[in-house]
Amino acid sequence: MNYNPEEDSLYIVARDSRVFDSKENDEDIRLEYGRDGEVAGIEIINTRRNLAKALAQEIAREIKAAAANSLLNRLQTSPEKTEQ
């Protein structure tokens, strides 16, 4: 993994292979492929913005899941109300 702070770009080596082809996944992410079609590398431009966004989305998912589990646990452990 190599990070260039001047360009704010991150390159992740997925496996040691010569790059045969590449494809832009979106405007900031490019996947590079070996001859066999497997991902050989990933380049992320505007790394800080993209990783911060991805991290914030993951944290939001975790918070929602924890809140849902907490509510479910409270509902399952609360005493049932019976009518008299």
C-alpha positions in Angstrom: 0.0 0.0 0.0 1.4 3.4 -1.0 0.0 6.8 -0.1 1.0 10.0 -1.8 0.0 12.9 0.5 0.8 15.5 -2.2 -1.8 14.0 -4.6 -4.0 12.5 -1.8 -3.9 9.2 -3.6 -3.7 5.7 -2.2 -2.6 2.6 -4.2 -3.4 -0.8 -2.7 -1.6 -3.8 -4.2 -4.2 -6.6 -4.1 -1.7 -9.2 -5.5 1.7 -9.2 -7.1 0.7 -9.3 -10.8 1.4 -7.3 -13.9 -1.5 -4.9 -14.7 -3.2 -5.9 -17.9 -6.3 -3.7 -17.8 -8.0 -1.1 -15.7 -11.5 0.2 -15.1 -12.7 3.3 -13.3 -15.2 2.2 -10.7 -16.3 5.8 -10.2 -14.5 9.2 -10.7 -12.1 8.6 -7.7 -11.6 4.8 -7.8 -9.8 2.8 -10.5 -9.4 -1.0 -10.3 -6.5 -2.6 -12.1 -6.7 -6.2 -13.4 -4.1 -8.9 -14.2 -4.3 -10.9 -17.3 -6.5 -13.5 -15.6 -9.1 -10.9 -14.8 -8.4 -10.8 -11.0 -8.0 -7.5 -9.3 -4.3 -6.6 -9.0 -4.5 -3.1 -7.6 -6.8 -0.4 -6.5 -6.1 3.3 -6.8 -8.2 5.8 -4.8 -7.9 9.5 -5.6 -9.1 12.1 -3.0 -8.4 9.4 -0.4 -9.1 11.4 2.7 -12.6 12.5 1.4 -13.5 9.0 0.1 -12.3 7.1 3.2 -13.9 9.6 5.6 -17.2 9.2 3.7 -17.0 5.4 3.7 -16.1 5.4 7.4 -19.0 7.6 8.2 -21.4 5.4 6.3 -20.1 2.3 8.1 -20.4 4.0 11.5 -24.0 5.0 10.7 -24.8 1.4 9.7 -23.3 0.1 13.0 -25.2 2.6 15.1 -28.5 1.8 13.4 -27.8 -1.9 13.8 -26.9 -1.5 17.5 -30.0 0.6 18.1 -32.2 -1.9 16.4 -30.7 -4.8 18.5 -31.1 -2.8 21.7 -34.7 -2.2 21.0 -35.3 -5.8 20.1 -33.6 -6.9 23.3 -35.8 -4.6 25.4 -38.9 -5.8 23.7 -38.0 -9.4 24.2 -37.1 -9.0 27.9 -39.9 -6.6 29.0 -42.6 -8.3 31.1 -45.8 -9.0 29.2 -48.8 -7.0 30.2 -51.8 -9.1 30.9 -55.3 -7.8 31.1 -57.3 -8.5 34.2 
